[in-house]
Amino acid sequence: MHLHRTDPQDLVGLLSLDDADQLLTSSAIRAPSIRLARDGAVLPESSYTRRATLAGKQLTGLVDARKVLALFDDGATVVFQGLHRYWPPLTRLVAELELELGHPCQANAYLTPPGAQGFDVHSDAHDVFVFQTAGSKQWEVHTADGVEDVVLEPGLAMYLPTGTPHAARAQETVSLHVTLGINQLTWRGLVERSVRAVLDGVPDVHLPAGYLDEPDVLADELGRRLEEVAASIRDLDASTAVRDEVRRFLTGRSPRLPGGLRDVLAVRDLDDDTPLRRRPGHPCVLHDRGDRLEVLLGDRSLDVPGRLRPALDEVRARPRLTPADLAGHLDPQSRLVLCRRLVREGLLEVVAEGPA
């Protein structure tokens, strides 16, 4: 366990009590983005959801604000699940955290009425960062040295390593806290992904009949096959395997394109002096492939001519730029084509007039 104190407003602005109210009462949020728990038990979705019709089609799992508020008033904790998918401040934070750590991340939030506890002592299968954005909550944290009680309030964040048993109870006022889960990529997983093609090459045929009476025959054949697998594994190139791992991670993220509609419209009039900036939380990793260049952008990859490498290095080095800044690498038409492509692909965004 580790505690860190920072400016409360840096954390409260990520998800305030009013923000939670808006999500519950003024949006069409659906389960499983919301779940409820009380005294260690998860409540059935039917107790807080409803059906509706849209364009003649049935919608299920819609959160019924009246039911949720009644259950909350009766001591239930409201859990906002996967907030990084639909709440922009946490979408941006998680995107930047993933690039910093190289591990998939997620964000949940827990809204608990005064004096209540949603879950019994439990542990998570991933590392967790916790921070309070409203009220306070007393945490019971089990460590190798015993049980520690920690009261979180806005401005105080806590780190819990994988497997740390914990439980939390709201204090005298309503509590809202956010958890950032780090779903670690492991050496075992990397090794398994690296050798998967080799193992897939082992014939999936039946073992021979009669091996129960003559196990040595089976052992000899297994030894031969294991030697073949070992030889193939020795021939694997670690650099190629790591490059594949980077590609897998950097092309598997969900699209994050706030302002994308504005950009699609603005890109038509893009010229040499149009101010652009890198979209926060979006990677730009370049892999040379002979006379071609692979550009990894977070939810996709681009295949472009290798001659664009110097211009793309310039884009990577600048948080803000105009197409004219690429004049040392590309002619006017080529740099406009590249910048328009990068805006459409979501790496760059057009800076609106006035303060950024």
N, C-alpha and C positions, 0 to 999 in steps of 0.2 A: 504494500500500500504506500502511496506517495500523495502528499497534499501540495497544492500550489495556489497562491493567492494572486489575483489580478484585479483590474478595474471592473467592478460589477457591471457597468454598462456595456462592456465588451461582450459579456455573456447574455445579459438580459435581452439585448437587441436581436439575438438569434431566435428566440421564441419567448415572447412575453405572455402573461396571463390573458391579455386581450387577444393575442394571436390565437391562443388555444380556444378561446371563446368563439372567435370567428370561424375556425375550422369546424367546431362542433355545431354551431347554430346557423351559420350563414354560407355553408358550402354543401355540395352534394357528395360528401365523403362517404365511402362504403367500407364495410368489413371486407377483408381483414385489416384494412388500414387503421381500424379502431378495434380494440377489445377491452373488456372490463374484467376486473378481478376484485375480490373482497375477502379478507381474512384467509388468504392462501388459496382460494378457489377461483378458477376462471369461470365467468358467467356465460351461459349459452347465448349465441348471437341472436336467437329469437327473442330474447328479453329486451333487446335495445335496437333492433332493426325493423324495417318495414319494406313493403313492396310498392312499386309505382309503375306507371306506364309512360313510355316516351315514344312518340311516333308509332303507336300501336304495338310496341314491344315491351315485354315485362322486364323491369329492373328489380333485382333482388339485392339484399344486403345493404340497402340504404340506411344510414344511421338516423334514428328517430331522436331528434334533439330533446323532446319532452321526456322520453323514456330514459335517455342517458342522464339528464339533469336530475331526474327523480332518483335514479340509482346512485348517482354521485352524492346527492343529499343524504342518502341512506348509508353512506360509508364506502362506496365502490371507487376504486382507482380507475381512471380512464387512461389507457395506454395508446399512444399514437405510434403506430408501427411504420417503419420505412419512411420516415419523414424526409430523408434525403432524396426521395423520388418525387415529392410534391410540395415541399416548402423551400422556396428559393434561398433564404439565408443559409439553411443547413445543406442544401444541394451544393452551394459554392464551397462551404467549409469542408464537406466530405470529399468533394472533387480535389481540392488542394491537398487535403490530408492523404488521400490515396497516392498522389504523385510524390509526396514527401516520403511516405513510408514504403510504397511498393506493395501494399497489401490491400485487399478489398475492405471497405469500411461501410458502416451503416449507422443510422441515427434513429433512436426512439425517444419518446418523452413520456413522462408519467405525471399525471395530474391527480393529486390525492387530497381528499377533504381533511379538515383539521382533525388531528388525533387518530387518523386511520392508517391502516397498513394493508397494502394490496397483496403482497406475497410473503410466504414464510421464508426461513433461511434457505438459500439455494446458491448454486454456483453456476457460472457461465462457461461455455466452451471456447471463449475468446477473451482477449484483453478488453477492458472497458475503461473509458474516461467518463467521469460523471461531473456535471456541473449544475448548480441550482440557478433558476432564473426567477423564482418567486417563492416567498416564504422560507421555511427552513425544514430540514428533515434530519432525524437522528438515525445514523447508520450503525448497525452492529456488524463489525467486520472481524472475521475469524482469521487469525494469522498463526504462524508457527509459535509465536510467543504468547498466544492466548487470544482473548476477545477484546477488541478495542471499540469504544464508542466515539463516533465522530459526528458532529453536528455541521451539516453543510448549509450554507447561506449564499446568496448571490455574491460572486467574487471569489468563492473558494471552489476549487476543482479537485477531484480525487482520481487517482489511477489505481485500478484493481487488476492484478495479473490474472491470467487464465486460471480458473478453478478455485478462486478465492470465495469461500462461503460468506454470504452477507444477507442482510435484511434491512429494511428501512421503514421508519414510521414518521408521518407528518407531525409537526409540533402544534402550537396553538392556532396557527393560521393555515390557510390553504397552501399546498406545496406543489411546485412544478419543477421537475428536474429533467435534464436531457442526458442520455447516454450515447456515447460514440463507441460502437463495437468494432474492434479490429479483428477481422477474420483472417488469421495468419496463414500465409503460404508457408509450407514446411519443406525441409530437405527430402523427407520421404515422398511427398507429393511430386517434387521436381524430379527425383530419381525415377519414380514410377512413370511419369509422363515422358521422360527421356528414353526409357527402354521399352515403352509400350509397343512401338512398331516392331521391335525385335521379337517380343513375345507373341505379337499377333502373327508373326511368320511361322510359329511352331504349328505343325499340322494338328487340327482338332479331330483326330481320328481315334477309334477305340483302341484300348489296350488289348494285346493278344490274349486269346483264351489259353488257359492252362498255366498262367504265371503264378497261381497260388501254389502249385506243386513245384515249379521251377523258377523261383524268384531271382536266381542269378541271371537268367536270360533277360528278364525285365531290367535288372540293375545294369547290365552291360549296355542295353539300348538306351536307358535313361542317361547313363554316363556319357554316351556319344552325343546325345541331344544337348545335354548341359554344356559340353565342350563347344558345340556349335553356337549355342546362345552366348557363352562367355567370349568366344572369338568375335562375334558380332558386336557385343557390348564394348570390347576393347577397341573396335574400329570406330565407335561413335566419336564424333567431334564435339567436345564440351562447349566450344564457342558457338557452334551451330545450335546445340540444344538450348543454350542460354538465350540466344537470339530468338529462337522459337518461343521461349517462355516470355520474353519481353513482348513479342508480338501478340501472344495470347492475352496477356494482361492489358496491353494498350489498345486492343481492338475489341475488348469485351465489355467496356463500360457503357452505361446507358447514355443516349444522346442528351446533351445539356446545351440548349440553344436559346436562352432567354434573349429577347430582342431579335430573334431570327426573322420574324415577319418584316420588321423595319429594315433589316439588312437586305433581304431579298428585293425590296423595293428600291433601296438606296443604291444598290450595286449597279443598277442600270446606268446611273449618272456618275459613277466613280471615275475620277480623273487623277492626274499626277499629284494633285495637291489635296486629295481627300484624306483627312486624318483617320488612321486606323489604329487599333490596338489588339494585342493578344487577348483572347477570351480567357478569363481566369479559370484555372483548373483544367485547361485543355493541354495535353502534351503535344510535342512536336519532336518526334524521335526519327532520325534519318538512318537508313540502312543502305549502304552502297551495294549494288548488284550489277557489277560490270558497268555497262553504259547506261544502266537504268538506276533509279533511286526509289526506294520504298519509303513512304512518309507515313508514320503511325500517328493517328490523330485522336485516339481515345475510344471511338466507337467504329472506326473504319481505318483502312489504309489506302494510300494513293500510290499509283505507279506512274512516275514521271521521268523525263529524260535526265540523265546524270548531269548534264550541263547546268541544271538549275541548282546544283548543290551550293555554290557561293551565295546565290540570292536567298535560298532558304536558310542558310547559316546566318545571314543578315537578319532575316525575319525572327529567327530564334533568339538572336542577341538583343533585340529591341522590344521592350514592352509596348512602345508606340512608334509609329512610322507613317510615312506617306509612300505611295508608289515611287515618287521621285527619289526616295532614299535608296532605291535599288538601281539607280542610274549607272553605278559603277560595274554592274553585273549584267544588266539586260537593257535592250533597246526599249523605247517608249511603248510600243505595242505589246511586246512580250511581258513587260512588267505589269501592265494593266491587266492582261489576260491572267497572269499568275495571281495577282491580288484579288481579282474578281473570283477566281476559283477558290482561293483560301477563305474568302468571305462566305461563299456558298457552302463550303465544306464545314464551316463553323470554327475554324482556327482563328480567324480575324473577325472583328466586328467594326462597323463604321461608328466613329465617335460623333454623337449628336452635337449640334451647334450649341454654344453656351458652355457653362461649367460641366466638367465630366462627372 
